[in-house]
Amino acid sequence: MLKQLTAILNYYKPLALWSFLVTIAITVINPGLILALCTKLFLVFLLWIMLSDRTLRQRLKFYKISGVSYFKFFSIIFLLDSLITSVFISLIKGFI
């Protein structure tokens, strides 16, 4: 299980910067937690659609992580991203 989580986190590293930029943009527009989490869910859904396409999956260098289903992969990415977003927005709301 730890090996799978490490593999998922290694894949999430390049996406983390883009996710954080989206979080900052959402915070500037409207720092609502529900809006941010819905946007993140939409982005995970778009990632799933992109990885469903075989040629795009190869260009993104996404290879099936051994023992990790797509559902588990996207669930962990969404939960991790939601946690980071929630903490960031909560901290920002404390200063606004």
C-alpha positions as CSV (number, residue, x, y, z in Angstrom):
1,M,0.0,0.0,0.0
2,L,2.8,2.4,0.9
3,K,4.5,1.7,-2.5
4,Q,1.3,2.5,-4.3
5,L,0.8,5.7,-2.4
6,T,4.4,6.8,-3.1
7,A,3.8,6.1,-6.8
8,I,0.7,8.2,-6.9
9,L,2.4,11.0,-5.0
10,N,5.3,10.9,-7.5
11,Y,2.8,11.4,-10.3
12,Y,1.0,14.2,-8.4
13,K,4.1,16.3,-7.9
14,P,4.1,17.9,-11.4
15,L,0.4,18.5,-11.1
16,A,0.6,20.1,-7.7
17,L,2.0,23.4,-9.1
18,W,-0.9,23.7,-11.5
19,S,-3.4,22.7,-8.9
20,F,-2.0,25.4,-6.5
21,L,-2.2,28.0,-9.2
22,V,-5.9,27.1,-9.8
23,T,-6.5,27.3,-6.1
24,I,-5.0,30.8,-6.0
25,A,-7.1,31.9,-8.9
26,I,-10.2,30.5,-7.2
27,T,-9.3,32.3,-4.0
28,V,-8.9,35.6,-5.8
29,I,-12.2,35.2,-7.6
30,N,-14.3,33.9,-4.7
31,P,-12.7,32.2,-1.7
32,G,-15.6,29.7,-1.2
33,L,-14.6,26.2,-0.2
34,I,-17.5,24.6,-2.0
35,L,-16.7,26.3,-5.3
36,A,-13.0,25.4,-4.9
37,L,-13.8,21.7,-4.3
38,C,-16.3,21.5,-7.1
39,T,-13.7,23.0,-9.4
40,K,-11.1,20.5,-8.3
41,L,-13.5,17.7,-8.9
42,F,-14.1,19.0,-12.4
43,L,-10.4,19.1,-13.0
44,V,-9.9,15.6,-11.8
45,F,-12.7,14.5,-14.1
46,L,-10.9,16.3,-17.0
47,L,-7.7,14.5,-16.1
48,W,-9.6,11.2,-16.2
49,I,-11.0,12.0,-19.7
50,M,-7.5,12.9,-20.9
51,L,-6.0,9.7,-19.5
52,S,-8.8,7.7,-21.2
53,D,-7.4,8.7,-24.6
54,R,-4.6,6.3,-25.4
55,T,-2.4,8.7,-27.5
56,L,-2.8,11.5,-24.9
57,R,-2.0,9.1,-22.1
58,Q,1.3,8.2,-23.8
59,R,2.1,11.9,-24.3
60,L,1.5,12.6,-20.6
61,K,3.8,9.6,-19.8
62,F,1.1,8.0,-17.7
63,Y,1.6,4.4,-17.3
64,K,-0.5,2.1,-15.2
65,I,0.9,2.1,-11.7
66,S,1.2,-1.5,-10.6
67,G,-1.7,-2.5,-8.4
68,V,-3.5,0.8,-8.5
69,S,-6.9,1.0,-10.2
70,Y,-8.0,4.2,-11.9
71,F,-10.6,4.8,-9.3
72,K,-8.1,4.5,-6.4
73,F,-5.7,6.8,-8.3
74,F,-8.2,9.6,-9.0
75,S,-9.7,9.3,-5.5
76,I,-6.4,9.7,-3.8
77,I,-5.5,12.6,-6.0
78,F,-8.8,14.3,-5.4
79,L,-8.6,13.8,-1.6
80,L,-5.1,15.0,-1.4
81,D,-5.8,18.0,-3.5
82,S,-9.0,18.8,-1.5
83,L,-7.1,18.7,1.7
84,I,-4.4,21.1,0.4
85,T,-7.1,23.4,-1.0
86,S,-9.2,23.3,2.2
87,V,-6.2,24.2,4.4
88,F,-5.1,27.0,2.0
89,I,-8.5,28.6,1.8
90,S,-9.1,28.3,5.5
91,L,-5.8,30.1,6.1
92,I,-6.6,32.8,3.6
93,K,-10.0,33.4,5.0
94,G,-8.4,33.9,8.4
95,F,-6.5,36.8,7.0
96,I,-9.2,38.3,4.9
